[in-house]
Amino acid sequence: MDIPKKEHRPPVDVKGAAAYTGYGEGYLNKLRCTGGGPVFIKRNGTVRYDLDDLDAWLSAGKVRSTSEVAA
């Protein structure tokens, strides 16, 4: 059985994540410290975001109406 190969998308830095999501770099930096933001990779002091994780984080925030927003 052949498993289709997933297209590799290299991780992006904070600037790239901000451009991808439409949120500011400062906001993503704040969320990284306080929680609630997308998961990230940190190696040797460098922060990177996997685009699949950014997609999942953005999708998790989808709602159909304001009444669905958690209090």
N, C-alpha and C positions, 0 to 999 in steps of 0.2 A: 504494500500500500504506500503510495507516494503522498507525503504530507506537503502541502504547498508551503513554500518558503516565504516568510514574512519579510517585507521590504524593510531594510535597516535604515533607520533615521538616526543620525548621530545626536547625542544630547547637546543641549544649548546652554549657554551661560545665562546669567540673570538678565542681561540686556536682550538676548534672544528670546528668553521666556516672556519678558515684558512685551516685546513686539508681537509675539505669537498670541498672547492672551488678551492684549489690549489694556493690561493693568500696568501701573508704573513700577519701575525698579524698586523704589522705596517701599511701596506697598508689599511687594513680594518679599523684600528683606524683612519687613516687620512681621509678616505672617510666618516666615521661617523661624523667628524668635518666639512668637506668641502662640503659634499653632493655628490650625485651620486652613493652612495653605496647601499647595500641592507637595507631594513627597519629593525629595531631592537627593542628589548624590553629592557627597562631600569627600574629596580625596586630596590630600596634601594642601588643604586650605582653599581649594577651588570648589565652588558650587556649580553644579550642572543639573539640568532638568531633562528627564526623558520626555519626549513629545507625547508618548502614549499616556504617561502620568498626567501631563497637562490637559490632554483631552478628557481623561477620566475626571479630573478635578472640575473642569468646566461643565461637563455633563452632570455631575453630582449637584450642581447648583441650579439646574433647570426646574422650573415650576410652571404650572398652567395659570395660576392666579395668585394674587397677594394673600389670599386666605390659606394657601399651602405653605407659606413661609413660616418656619419654626419661630416661636416667640423667644 
